[in-house]
Amino acid sequence: MAARRTLAAFALTAGNVNFRIDPEQRARFKRCRRQWDFASRRGLEPVDAAGPVLPAALKDALAVYYYPGTWDWQHDVKQSLVHKAVERSLNDAGAGALIEAASALLDCYDAWAKTIDDFAPVKIDHDVAGLLTDPTAPEQGLLAPNGSGVAYTCRVDLLAVDAADDYWVVRHQIVDDWQDQDALVRDEEAIAACWTWEQDYVGMAIVGTIHNEVRISGPLELPAPEAAAGRTPRRVAQHEGSGGGRSIPQHQRVSARASRIDVASRVDQNAVGPIRRTRIRRTRDEIAAMGRQLAGEALDMAFEPAIYPSPAAHCSVCEFAAPCLALFAGGDPEPILEARFRQRPVSAQPRPRLGQATWGFGRGAAPPQWKDQ
């Protein structure tokens, strides 16, 4: 077990129960081990760290758009809440000048989405975790140095259910340009989210992923009237049996299963103006293989991995470019790290949102506690 000593150095703990690996840590390790060493094992971030403002605000607004509790509300009332969400996010970030453009983009999204949305939301911004198994002994869990399990955790933007009672993991992706279709098919983070959801909610089967791309570069084009004319919306109402009003895991109706039809194409893609949606069906083997891959990667991280750079296009936007260049020159990166970086707070968590999760109402039950930021 000594070979797994470094696992505790980069994984976060949750009540000393399990060591956790998240998508960001995993992506860093696969992209560049030097970046992973700085950001994940040492827990460093730039002193002036701040994520992109507009993408975060748009994702906040889309979470409100697909909030299960307001899915069947009057359209104007719901859309006003969406506008308030993006305004609040941008004002809090000191970017009020972007409100008008963001609101126009959301109106464009709504004009298109209401003609094509054929599902009901079940959960938004929901955190899930799945325990990993030991690749050398699949019947046993992968163990950390202290004997605790190792879990992969992620946040699912939206879990949706369609009229056939099939469940989909939806990713809201704010992009500068469309991603290649092959890249979406190989989206490991999306497939890993399917596997993790099924581990957290035993008995549920995810049939695929929906990639909801919103392009923020280029002209804003509203959908032409003919774009919606040929569509018959198959909107799934919240109050129907196939809607998101049920608790999960949910019962799948016999009538819904009988109404399913064979799909000729694995990938279905629709785009209008700055919005594109790609629906990809995932096989059972594909999702199961991801669980084995996650375990293998966790084992690689734990076995005292060699730390080396992987120079590529991503270096131009890497926050650790300066200390990395110092190492390339044979210098000491520590003065740069001390001056420009700080320790990332371990307790830094995205603020909980209404509709993310529910809790029991039995004796002694209480909602999770959080403090205002």
N, C-alpha and C positions, 0 to 999 in steps of 0.2 A: 504493500500500500504506500510505501514511501515514494514510489514513482509518481503518485498522484498529488504530491504535496502542493503544487502550485495552484490547484483548483480553488483553494480558499482565497488566493490572492486576487482573483478577478471576478469571482462570482458573488452576487449579493445574497444575503441570507434573509429569510422571512421567519422571524421568531425562532431562529436556530433550528428550524425544522428541515429545510432542504436548501441545497445550493442551487442557484438559479442562473441560467444562461438566457439572455434575451437576444432578439434579432440583431440589435446594433452590435453587441459583442461578437456574435457569430459572423456578421458581415465584415467587421474589422479583421478578424483572424484570417478569413479567407482572402481578403483584399491585400493586406500587408501586415505581417507579424510585428513589424516595428511600431506601426500605428497602434495595433492592438496592445502591445506592451505598454506604451505610454498611456493610452486612454483607458484600457480595461484593467490591466494588472496593476498599474500604478494609480489609476483613478484620477488622471489629470484632465483639466479642461482649460481653455484660454480664459484669462482674467475677464475679458469682455465678451464672454460666450453669449451668443444670442442666435436663435434659430431664425430662418426666414419668416418674415412677418405675415405676408399675404397667404402663403400656403397653409399656415397654421390657422389663420382666421377663416379661410374657406372651409377647412375641415371641421372647424367648430360649427359653422353654419350648416354644413351638410348633416352633421349629427343631429341638429335641431330639426332639419327638414325631414329626417327619417326617424324622429322620436316616436316610438310605438304609441305613446299615450295621446298624441295629437294627429295620428295618421288619418282618422276619419273626420277631423274637424273641418269647418268651412275653409275653403282655400285661402281667402284673403286674410283670415285670422292667423292661419298657420304661417303664411308667407311673411306677415309682419313680424312674427317671432324670429324667423330666419334672418330678416334684415337687422333686427335688434341684436342678434347674436354676433353677426359680423361687425356691426358698429362697436359693440362692447369690446370685442377682441382687438380691433384695430386701435381704438382709443386707449385701451390699457397698454398697448405696445407703443403708443406715441406716434401712430401712423394714421391719424385721422384723414389725411389727404387722400388716402386710398379707398375711402368708404364709397364714394360715388362709383368708381370703376368696379369695385367688388360687388356692389349691389346690382349693377347692370349685368354682371356676369352670372350672378345667382338668378336673376330674372330670366336670363337666357336659358340657364340650366332648367329652371322650372317649366318653361314653355316647351322644352323638349322632353323632359323626364315624365311629365304627366301624360304624354302620348305613348310612352314605351314601358313605364314601370309595370311589371306584371308579377309583383311580389308584395308581401307585407313585411315590415320590419319586426324582428323578434327582440334583438338586443342591439344597443349601440355602444361603441367604445368599451367593449367588455373584455376584461382580463381573464385569460385562461392559462392553465399550467398542466403539463404532462410529464410524469416521471419517466426517465429514460432507463432502458434495460442495458445490461452489460453485453456488448457485442460478442464476447467470448462465451457467455452463458446466458442466452436469451430468456431463460426462465427466471433469472435473477435481476434485481435492480442494480443499476450502476451506483456505486457508493463513493462518497466523498471521503477525505481522510479521517473525519470524525465518525464515520459510519452512517452519516445521513444520506438520503437519496439525492440524486441530481435531477433537476427538473428544467425543462425548456418552457419559458413563459413568453407570452406575447399578448398584444392588445388587438382585438378584432374590431375594425371600424364598424361593421354592420353584419349581423347574421340575419338573413332573410329567408322566408319560406314562400314558395310559389303555390299556384292553385292545385298542383298535384301533390302537395305536402312534401316536396323535396326541399332540402336545406342548402343554402349557398353562403359561402364566406365572401363578403364584398369588401374590396379595397378601394378607398377614395384616394386617387393618385393625382396630385397637382403637378403638372409637368410643363416644361417649356416647349416640348414638341412630342409628337406621338412616339411611343415605343414600338420597336419591331414586334410583330406578332409572335415570332419565335421566342423573343425575350419574355413575353407574357406567358407563353406556354411553359417556359422554364423558370418561372418566378418561384424560387425556392421559399421565399418568405410566405407567399400565399399558400403553397402546398403544406408548409410546416404548420400554418395556422389551422388548416383542415385537420391534420393529424392531432394537433394539440387540443382542439375543440372536442374531438371524439374521445380523447383520453380523459378530459375533464367532465364530459357528459356522456358517460358510458351508455351505450344503446342508441345514440344518435349517429346517423350516417350522413356525412356531407357529400353531396353529389358533384360539387364543383366550385369554381371561383368566378366571381364577377369583378372585372377590373374597370372601375369607373374613372376614366381620365378626364380631367378638366385642364385645358390648355390656357395658360395665362399670358402667352406671347402671341403676337399677331393681332389682326383686327378682330373686333367683336362682331360676330355675324349672328343675327337672330334667325331661328329656323324659318325657312320659307313655308308658306301655307301648304304647299303641295307635299312638304316633308311629312306632315301629320295626316294629310288627307287619306292616304292609303292604309292607315293603321287603325285597327280596332283595339282600343285599350283593354287589356285583360287585368284591370286593377283588382287586386285581392284586398277586400275590405278587412278592417281590423276586427269587426264583430263576427266575421264568418269563422267557421270551424277551422279553415286553413289559414286564418289570419294570425297575427302575432300576439293575440290576447291570451293565448293559453300559456300555462307554465311549461317549462322544459325540464327533462325530455318530454316531447309531445307525442300524442297518439297520432298515427297516420291512418286516415280513413280508408276503408276498403274501397269505397266508391272512387276516391281520388287515385288510389293505386291502379284501379281498373281502367281509369281514363288516360293513363300515361301512354304516350306513343313513342316508338323508336325514333331516335334522332339520327338523321343521316350524317350530319357534320358534328365533329367534336367541338369546333370553334364557331361561334356566331358573333358577328361584329356589326355595330351600327354607329354611325358618326354623323353629326350635324354641327356645322360651325366649330366652336371651341370645345365641344363635348363629344367623347367617344366611349362606348361601352363594349367590352369584349367579354363574352360568356364562354367559359371553358369547362367542359365536363372532365372530371378526374376519375381515374379508375381506382378500384380498391387496391390493386398492386402498387400503383403510384403513391398512394397515401401511406401504405404500410412501409414501403421502401424508404420514405422520408423519415419515419421513426428510427429505422436502422441507421440511416445516414447521420441523423442528429446525434445518436449515441456514439458513432465512430468519431465524429468531429469533437465531441466533448472529451473523448478519451485522448485525442491528439492534443487538445489544449492542456490536459492534465499531466501528460507524460513529459514534463520538463522540456517543452518544445524549443528548438533552436530559434533564436530571434534574429531575423534578417529582413532587409527592406525588399520591396517588390516594386521597383520603379516602373511607372506607367502614367497614363493620362491623369489618373486621380491625384498624382502628386501636386498638380497645379492648384488644387483646391483643398489640400490637406492642411489642417490646422497645425500640424507638427512639422511642417516643411523646414522651418528654421533649425530646430534641434537636429533634425535628420541630416540636413546639409552639413551641420557641424560635425556629425559623426562621419560623413563621407570624407570630410577634409582631415579626419584624424584628430579632431579637437574634442573638447569636453562640452557636452550639451547641458550640463547641470546649471551653469549660470543663466542660460536662456530659459530653462524650465522654471527656475526660481523667480525670474523677473517677469515672465509673460504668462505663467500658468498657475493654477491653483488646484487644490484638492476638490474633486467633485463631491458634493454632499451626498452621502449614502442614502439619506432619507428623502432625497429629491424625487418626488413622485408626481405624475400628472394629477391635477386636482380632480376629484371624483365629480361625476355628472349624473344628474337625475336620469334614471332609465338605464344606467349601465348594469346594475345588478339589483337583486332583491334579497331580502333576509327574512328569516322566519318570524312569525308573530306569536310563537308559543311563550310559555312562562320563562322569563329571564332573557328573552330575545331582545336585541337592540341593534339599531343601525350602526355601521362603522363610524368611527369618530375621525374628524379631520379639522384642521384649524384654518381660519381664513388667512389667505396669503396677502 
